[in-house]
Amino acid sequence: MKTQINVCINGLERTDEVEPRLLLIHYLREVIGLKGPHIGCETSICGACTVALNGKTVKSCALLAVQADGQDIVTVEGLATNGQLHPVQEAFWNEHGLQCGFCTPGMLMTTRELIERNPEPTDEEIRHGLEGNLCRCTGYQHIVNAVKSAAAKVGG
Amino acid sequence: MIPQEFNYSRPGTVQEAVDLLADGEAKVLAGGMSLIPLMKLRLSAPEHVVDLGRIPDLSRITENGGSLHLGALLTHHQVATSALVQEKCPLIAETASHIGDAQVRNMGTLGGSAAHADPAADYPAALCALEAKVRLVRRDSERVVGIGDFFVDALTTAVEPEEIITELILPVEEAGTGVSYQKLRQPASGFAIVGVAARVRKDGGRVAMARVGVTGLAASAYRATGVEALLEGSEGSQADVAAAAAAVDEGIEAISDLHASSDYRRHVARVYTARAIQAAL
């Protein structure tokens, strides 16, 4: 039996009929057509599917779409405004915080929350904060640099 | 990785929730950090899921006499960052900050973790060391269960299918009590290979109170009463701590899996018990 959900995704209101078992990641990618959140491991480890639900980052492969009913969702597509990159995106670009880019949407979303909660994170705090996002290319050092740069940009 | 079909209910109050659970057939969904992965693997295939995620009463933090009452739906992030919890019961806040990763801490809940009773979960070590009590509510009655009777076995607790956990009741820490949670982290999942929670208070140069909870070593978390007995009354010297910590696996059947053998787990448990007690002293 399908259930009606109302959500606000990247500022746009949506109403859809979904099966309760539909995962949020599948709803975003296949129903809405937002391909920014990636399916990496699908076991809630890798964090490539990370989105913000009411401002809090969550792994959308470990959530049901019905749990997001009535809530506000931001995906990586919602970060840039009026063609202007979000400071976190710009920092990842400037600091080469990516190679293949598969983990990047999740990294960006988690970083946004990380620097919101801790405007001046240390290297150790950044690594702790990004434990839920795996990158198989960079070795993380450039990602840590990017997060620091983003924090300085937002804070300064 | 798609769960089996199920019916979904989202009650707005505790009463509605326990009415929906009264037939004993439904499964409770809190944050979903344990249940949804199990449903995706079809290790769990409930026909009816009752989502407690929108019951505001279950996310309260209240202090009552010498107790701190934590609503079952508080997320790990909320527990870790609440100023009141940090002040009154620092061990549970510290433990919460080590669970999983940032995304999991935003969704996963205190009650959900307790109810799932994963042998490698972090909270159970702290809950044992704190001698927590768990309030269980069903349609027509409620009961409070001590943590020693709550964790029954791996993935098994005293919670009946018609019941929900509404709150966990923890002691407000007395002044002068030191606490620490130390764990060896499984690098991919963040789960504990072994985790040890300690609370220690010294009085007049001697250890007046010691409580130690252990996760990851046995099928379910437990209080290491042998360690506590050796430590209490001692001066808490390095030698005292080492001697006490050596008792952490006495009488325990240590688990073994692809991450760690039982012998290795026993060794890690002794090392981390000593570290947790030292840090708490």
HADDOCK unambig.tbl for C-alpha pairs under 7 A between the chains (distance, minus, plus):
assign (segid A and resid 20 and name CA) (segid B and resid 6 and name CA) 6.92 0.50 0.50
assign (segid A and resid 20 and name CA) (segid B and resid 7 and name CA) 6.98 0.50 0.50
assign (segid A and resid 20 and name CA) (segid B and resid 8 and name CA) 6.18 0.50 0.50
assign (segid A and resid 21 and name CA) (segid B and resid 3 and name CA) 5.82 0.50 0.50
assign (segid A and resid 21 and name CA) (segid B and resid 5 and name CA) 5.99 0.50 0.50
assign (segid A and resid 21 and name CA) (segid B and resid 6 and name CA) 6.85 0.50 0.50
assign (segid A and resid 43 and name CA) (segid B and resid 37 and name CA) 6.57 0.50 0.50
assign (segid A and resid 45 and name CA) (segid B and resid 188 and name CA) 6.98 0.50 0.50
assign (segid A and resid 45 and name CA) (segid B and resid 189 and name CA) 6.38 0.50 0.50
assign (segid A and resid 56 and name CA) (segid B and resid 106 and name CA) 6.51 0.50 0.50
assign (segid A and resid 57 and name CA) (segid B and resid 103 and name CA) 5.44 0.50 0.50
assign (segid A and resid 57 and name CA) (segid B and resid 106 and name CA) 6.91 0.50 0.50
assign (segid A and resid 58 and name CA) (segid B and resid 103 and name CA) 4.54 0.50 0.50
assign (segid A and resid 58 and name CA) (segid B and resid 104 and name CA) 6.84 0.50 0.50
assign (segid A and resid 58 and name CA) (segid B and resid 106 and name CA) 6.62 0.50 0.50
assign (segid A and resid 58 and name CA) (segid B and resid 107 and name CA) 6.82 0.50 0.50
assign (segid A and resid 59 and name CA) (segid B and resid 103 and name CA) 6.15 0.50 0.50
assign (segid A and resid 62 and name CA) (segid B and resid 33 and name CA) 6.53 0.50 0.50
assign (segid A and resid 62 and name CA) (segid B and resid 36 and name CA) 5.95 0.50 0.50
assign (segid A and resid 62 and name CA) (segid B and resid 37 and name CA) 6.45 0.50 0.50
assign (segid A and resid 63 and name CA) (segid B and resid 32 and name CA) 6.86 0.50 0.50
assign (segid A and resid 129 and name CA) (segid B and resid 102 and name CA) 6.03 0.50 0.50
assign (segid A and resid 131 and name CA) (segid B and resid 101 and name CA) 5.55 0.50 0.50
assign (segid A and resid 132 and name CA) (segid B and resid 101 and name CA) 4.85 0.50 0.50
assign (segid A and resid 132 and name CA) (segid B and resid 102 and name CA) 6.35 0.50 0.50
assign (segid A and resid 132 and name CA) (segid B and resid 103 and name CA) 6.62 0.50 0.50
